[in-house]
Amino acid sequence: MRARITANHIGEEIDRAATEATKARYNRNARFYDAREALVERSFKRWRAKLWCHARGNILEVGIGTGKNMPYYPQGAHVTGIDLADQMLAVARKRARELGVSVDLREGDVQALQFPDDAFDTAVATFVFCSVPDPIRGLRELNRVVKPDGRILLLEHVRIDRPIIGRMMDWLNPLVVRLMGANINRRTVENVERAGLEIESIEHLGPMQMVKLIVARPKTAPTTWLQPVASREGNSTPPAASVDQ
Ligand SMILES: C[S@@+](CC[C@H](N)C(=O)[O-])C[C@H]1O[C@@H](n2cnc3c(N)ncnc32)[C@H](O)[C@@H]1O
């Protein structure tokens, strides 16, 4: 097995309470989700189409939600879609039937994927890592399940890097999370780097470049991370990223 940075190497526990709260919020919103997003979806559609041009082979879509990416799946693609929220998946199942799209839909948590290493050629997430309680852990899981020559494709809104607006986003964030489940102040580009993925390209989209289309590759961990060397304090785990996510 190749040695790569995975969530298990970090040895942190999943925050079960935060994960259950996220699931409950999306289950609560599932019936209204598509209607609520209809306006922004006008821009998102173009960006989804761009992202899916990069997808190849055996594809994993995480946080598939109500299946809004289904119209952009490549012809004949084998796609597995997972989501934390069963009610979002129920809408996705209906959409797949209506569109005649073949997709293997499963309940699952990107922070602890039930797939072996190197199982996929491409992993896709659109507007997901704003909601995942531990995004770095989730991104490391994508690193693990994607083949070394595969790609990780992300379309994510991020914190706007301007003093006043950025601070306003920080201030409003707790309310937005409570209502919608999404953090509006995530620094996802930095999180991708901290998770150890190698960024191949970033496209800056939307007003104030708030949305990023990120194409990343899995990266092999530096071998020093993988040796359980006891430190002077007797700590045998490699350094976990302690960051403002
Ligand atoms: C804002 S919605 C985006 C849905 C879809 N990707 C789209 O582009 O419309 C975020 C989705 O991520 C899912 N999600 C949040 N945390 C997750 C996790 N830890 N594992 C899997 N899915 C998760 C939510 O249930 C929700 O369906």
The ligand as a Tripos MOL2 file, in Angstrom:
@<TRIPOS>MOLECULE
LIG
   27    29     1     0     0
SMALL
NO_CHARGES

@<TRIPOS>ATOM
      1 C1        -24.5210   22.8770    0.1600 C.3       1 LIG1
      2 S1        -24.9370   21.2030   -0.1170 S.3       1 LIG1
      3 C2        -24.2440   20.9320   -1.7410 C.3       1 LIG1
      4 C3        -24.9100   19.7880   -2.4440 C.3       1 LIG1
      5 C4        -24.3940   19.5020   -3.8690 C.3       1 LIG1
      6 N1        -23.0330   19.0820   -3.8620 N.3       1 LIG1
      7 C5        -24.5850   20.6910   -4.7650 C.2       1 LIG1
      8 O1        -23.6300   21.0980   -5.4410 O.co2     1 LIG1
      9 O2        -25.7160   21.1910   -4.8340 O.co2     1 LIG1
     10 C6        -23.7720   20.3540    0.9270 C.3       1 LIG1
     11 C7        -24.0070   18.8590    0.9780 C.3       1 LIG1
     12 O3        -22.8980   18.2590    1.6500 O.3       1 LIG1
     13 C8        -23.3960   17.2540    2.5140 C.3       1 LIG1
     14 N2        -22.4210   17.0210    3.5830 N.ar      1 LIG1
     15 C9        -22.0840   17.8370    4.6000 C.ar      1 LIG1
     16 N3        -21.1560   17.2560    5.3780 N.ar      1 LIG1
     17 C10       -20.8960   16.0520    4.8390 C.ar      1 LIG1
     18 C11       -20.0310   14.9780    5.1970 C.ar      1 LIG1
     19 N4        -19.2690   15.0390    6.2920 N.pl3     1 LIG1
     20 N5        -19.9990   13.8850    4.4140 N.ar      1 LIG1
     21 C12       -20.8050   13.8030    3.3150 C.ar      1 LIG1
     22 N6        -21.6480   14.7760    2.9330 N.ar      1 LIG1
     23 C13       -21.6920   15.8880    3.6780 C.ar      1 LIG1
     24 C14       -24.7260   17.8210    3.0140 C.3       1 LIG1
     25 O4        -25.5720   16.8180    3.5440 O.3       1 LIG1
     26 C15       -25.2550   18.4750    1.7500 C.3       1 LIG1
     27 O5        -26.0330   17.5680    0.9870 O.3       1 LIG1
@<TRIPOS>BOND
     1     1     2 1
     2     2     3 1
     3     2    10 1
     4     3     4 1
     5     4     5 1
     6     5     6 1
     7     5     7 1
     8     7     8 2
     9     7     9 1
    10    10    11 1
    11    11    12 1
    12    11    26 1
    13    12    13 1
    14    13    14 1
    15    13    24 1
    16    14    15 ar
    17    14    23 ar
    18    15    16 ar
    19    16    17 ar
    20    17    18 ar
    21    17    23 ar
    22    18    19 1
    23    18    20 ar
    24    20    21 ar
    25    21    22 ar
    26    22    23 ar
    27    24    25 1
    28    24    26 1
    29    26    27 1
@<TRIPOS>SUBSTRUCTURE
     1 LIG1         1 GROUP 0 **** ****
